[in-house]
Amino acid sequence: MRTFILIIFSVLTTGCSVQQIVVKSMGGIMDNAFEVLNEEQDLNLAEKSIASNLKLLEAMVKTDPENKRLLLLTSMGYSSYTLGFVEDENPETARLFYKRAKDYGIRILNSNKNFANAKNGNLENFTTSLLSFSKDDLPAVFWTAVSWGSYISLSLTDPDALADLPKVEAMMKYITEKDPNYFYGGAYFFLGTLYGSRPKILGGNSEESKKNFEKCLSINNGKFLMTYVYYARTYAVQMQDQELFNELLDKVEQASIDILPEARLSNAIAKKKAAHLRNLINELF
């Protein structure tokens, strides 16, 4: 992998036209690279590989800055890498990485003039602008919302960041309307986390949190284990339901890593996060 990356970087230092030809031809390879990484269960190998791929992707984006495919992969990559390997250990670095992921996603969405004109405006116009996206745009909408919302969750002392939370919620609701099954019911996962991680005075809603997590589990048949982790981390903790907390984490720990082969890495990370939450139980309850 290191040799391959060095070869690509050497090509990226040649003439502009050659660079762009190489970058465009590399798009499919990077798609395959991320697919293979998602199937990996060795966390150390995955962490090193993703970090290397992210810098390569950024070099490719710099060469072809309007390439939506590469922008999406970079946004997805930073969001996934940060959730899996940075957030629990270094929240401040995670916050910066989530912002970087969000910025790459926004660059894709800004190609829609309705969105570009509404993104800094009021919620009504912003929500209306989402209707101008097509189904092909759903991945960019979803991953931008994931990174944006994750950035906000680590910026709770920043009023400007918090003010954008309703827009992120609108983006996820848009996903549930257009393709509720997208990414294992990921929009419901996110909404469950959103409603379950905040007290009622700040917009939290325990009933909506539970409903969304259960909907997500019904879509992925309980195979996307991260759902249980965040169900425990947010709703169960907010309700101070230690019994439910333990039941949810038990499901993660008892599940096979191969229950969802195409998301083996995510499920391996879920197991790591479940163990981390177990260690915090005396602080959480």
C-alpha positions in Angstrom: 0.0 0.0 0.0 2.8 2.5 0.8 4.5 1.8 -2.5 1.2 2.3 -4.3 0.6 5.6 -2.5 4.1 6.9 -3.3 3.5 6.1 -7.0 0.2 8.0 -7.1 1.8 11.0 -5.3 4.6 11.1 -7.8 2.1 11.2 -10.6 0.2 14.0 -8.8 3.3 16.2 -9.1 3.3 16.0 -12.9 1.3 18.3 -15.3 -2.3 19.2 -14.6 -3.9 17.4 -17.5 -2.0 14.2 -16.7 -3.0 14.6 -13.0 -6.7 14.9 -13.8 -6.7 11.9 -16.1 -5.1 9.8 -13.4 -7.4 11.1 -10.7 -10.5 10.4 -12.7 -9.3 6.9 -13.5 -8.6 6.3 -9.8 -12.2 6.9 -8.6 -13.3 3.3 -9.0 -10.2 2.0 -7.3 -10.9 4.2 -4.2 -14.5 3.0 -4.1 -13.2 -0.5 -4.0 -10.6 0.4 -1.4 -13.3 1.7 1.0 -15.5 -1.4 0.3 -12.6 -3.6 1.3 -11.9 -1.6 4.4 -15.5 -1.8 5.5 -15.1 -5.6 5.4 -11.9 -5.5 7.5 -12.1 -6.6 11.2 -8.6 -5.9 12.3 -8.9 -2.4 13.9 -5.2 -1.6 13.8 -4.8 -2.4 10.1 -8.0 -0.5 9.3 -7.0 2.6 11.2 -3.6 2.8 9.5 -5.1 2.1 6.0 -7.9 4.6 6.3 -5.5 7.4 7.5 -3.3 6.7 4.5 -6.2 6.7 2.1 -7.6 10.0 3.5 -4.4 11.9 2.7 -4.3 10.3 -0.8 -7.9 11.3 -1.3 -7.2 14.9 -0.3 -4.3 15.1 -2.7 -6.7 13.8 -5.4 -9.4 16.3 -4.5 -6.8 19.1 -4.7 -6.1 18.0 -8.2 -9.7 17.6 -9.3 -11.6 19.9 -6.8 -15.0 19.5 -8.5 -15.0 15.7 -8.5 -18.1 14.9 -6.4 -17.2 11.2 -6.2 -13.9 12.0 -4.5 -15.4 14.7 -2.3 -18.0 12.2 -1.1 -15.4 9.5 -0.4 -13.3 12.1 1.6 -16.3 13.2 3.6 -17.3 9.7 4.3 -13.8 8.7 5.2 -13.2 11.5 7.7 -16.6 10.9 9.4 -16.0 7.1 9.7 -12.4 7.4 10.7 -13.2 10.0 13.4 -16.1 8.0 14.9 -14.1 4.8 15.0 -10.6 5.9 16.0 -10.6 9.5 17.3 -13.8 10.6 19.0 -13.5 8.6 22.3 -9.8 9.3 22.7 -9.5 13.0 21.5 -12.7 14.9 21.3 -11.1 18.2 20.2 -9.3 16.5 17.2 -12.5 14.7 16.4 -14.4 18.0 16.3 -11.9 19.4 13.8 -12.1 16.3 11.7 -15.9 16.3 11.6 -15.8 19.9 10.4 -13.4 18.9 7.7 -15.8 16.1 6.7 -18.7 18.5 6.7 -16.9 21.0 4.6 -16.1 18.4 1.9 -19.8 17.4 1.9 -21.0 21.0 1.7 -18.8 21.4 -1.4 -20.9 18.7 -3.1 -24.2 20.1 -2.0 -23.3 23.7 -3.0 -23.5 22.6 -6.7 -27.3 22.8 -6.1 -28.0 26.5 -6.2 -31.1 26.2 -4.2 -29.2 24.7 -1.3 -26.2 27.0 -1.7 -28.6 30.1 -1.4 -30.5 28.6 1.5 -27.8 27.0 3.7 -27.1 30.1 5.7 -30.7 31.3 5.8 -33.8 30.4 7.8 -34.9 26.9 8.5 -38.0 27.0 6.3 -36.1 28.0 3.2 -33.3 25.5 4.0 -35.8 22.7 4.4 -37.5 23.6 1.1 -34.1 23.6 -0.7 -33.7 19.9 0.2 -36.6 19.1 -2.0 -34.6 20.1 -5.1 -32.1 17.2 -4.6 -32.5 13.9 -6.4 -32.2 10.4 -5.1 -28.6 10.4 -6.5 -27.8 13.2 -4.1 -28.9 11.2 -1.0 -25.4 9.9 0.0 -24.0 13.4 0.0 -26.9 14.8 2.0 -26.6 11.9 4.5 -22.9 12.1 5.1 -22.8 15.8 5.2 -25.5 15.7 7.9 -23.7 13.0 9.8 -20.5 15.0 10.0 -22.3 18.3 10.6 -24.3 16.8 13.4 -21.3 15.1 14.9 -19.4 18.4 14.8 -22.2 20.1 16.6 -22.4 17.4 19.3 -18.7 18.2 20.2 -19.3 22.0 20.0 -22.0 22.4 22.7 -20.4 25.6 24.0 -20.6 27.2 20.6 -24.0 28.9 20.1 -23.5 29.3 16.4 -22.9 25.6 15.9 -25.9 24.7 18.0 -28.1 27.0 16.0 -27.5 24.8 13.0 -28.9 21.6 14.7 -32.4 22.0 13.3 -31.0 22.1 9.8 -29.2 18.8 10.4 -32.4 17.3 11.7 -34.2 18.5 8.6 -31.6 16.8 6.4 -32.0 13.5 8.2 -35.8 13.7 8.0 -35.4 14.2 4.3 -33.4 11.0 4.1 -36.1 9.1 6.0 -38.7 10.3 3.5 -36.7 9.6 0.3 -34.9 6.3 1.3 -35.6 5.1 4.9 -33.4 2.1 4.4 -30.3 4.0 3.3 -27.1 2.9 5.2 -28.9 0.4 7.4 -31.5 2.9 8.4 -28.8 5.4 9.3 -31.0 8.5 9.3 -33.2 6.9 12.1 -30.0 6.0 13.9 -28.9 9.6 13.8 -32.3 11.0 14.8 -32.4 8.5 17.7 -29.0 9.8 18.9 -30.1 13.4 18.3 -33.2 13.1 20.4 -31.7 10.9 23.1 -28.5 12.8 23.8 -30.1 16.1 24.9 -32.3 17.0 27.8 -35.9 18.0 27.0 -35.1 21.7 27.6 -32.6 21.6 24.7 -34.8 19.7 22.3 -34.4 16.2 23.5 -37.3 13.8 23.3 -36.9 10.3 24.8 -40.0 8.9 23.1 -38.8 10.0 19.7 -35.3 8.7 20.5 -36.6 5.2 21.3 -39.0 5.2 18.3 -36.2 6.1 15.9 -33.7 3.6 17.3 -36.3 0.8 17.2 -37.1 1.8 13.6 -33.4 1.6 12.7 -33.1 -1.9 14.3 -36.1 -3.1 12.4 -34.5 -2.0 9.1 -31.1 -3.6 9.8 -32.5 -6.5 11.7 -30.2 -5.8 14.6 -27.1 -6.5 12.5 -25.6 -3.0 12.4 -24.3 -3.2 15.9 -23.5 0.5 16.3 -27.2 1.1 16.6 -27.2 -0.7 20.0 -24.2 1.2 21.2 -25.7 4.6 20.6 -29.1 3.5 21.9 -27.3 2.6 25.1 -25.0 5.7 25.1 -27.9 8.2 24.6 -31.4 7.0 25.3 -30.5 4.5 28.1 -28.2 7.0 29.8 -30.6 9.9 29.5 -33.4 7.7 31.0 -30.9 6.4 33.6 -32.1 2.9 32.7 -29.0 0.8 33.6 -30.8 -2.5 32.9 -31.5 -1.5 29.3 -28.0 -0.1 29.0 -26.5 -3.5 29.9 -29.0 -5.4 27.7 -28.1 -3.3 24.7 -24.3 -3.7 25.2 -24.8 -7.4 25.8 -26.3 -7.7 22.3 -23.2 -6.1 20.8 -20.7 -8.2 22.8 -22.6 -11.5 22.0 -23.0 -10.9 18.3 -20.7 -12.4 15.7 -18.4 -10.0 14.0 -19.6 -11.6 10.7 -23.3 -10.9 11.3 -23.0 -8.2 8.6 -19.9 -9.0 6.5 -20.0 -5.8 4.4 -20.0 -3.8 7.7 -17.5 -5.9 9.6 -15.3 -2.9 10.4 -18.2 -0.9 11.8 -19.3 -3.8 13.9 -15.7 -4.3 15.2 -15.7 -0.7 16.2 -19.1 -1.1 17.9 -17.6 -3.9 20.0 -14.7 -1.6 21.0 -17.1 1.2 21.8 -19.3 -1.1 23.8 -16.4 -2.1 26.0 -15.5 1.5 26.4 -19.0 2.3 27.6 -18.9 -0.6 30.1 -15.8 1.0 31.7 -17.7 4.3 32.1 -20.8 2.8 33.8 -20.1 4.2 37.2 -19.8 7.7 35.7 -23.0 7.3 33.6 -25.3 6.0 36.4 
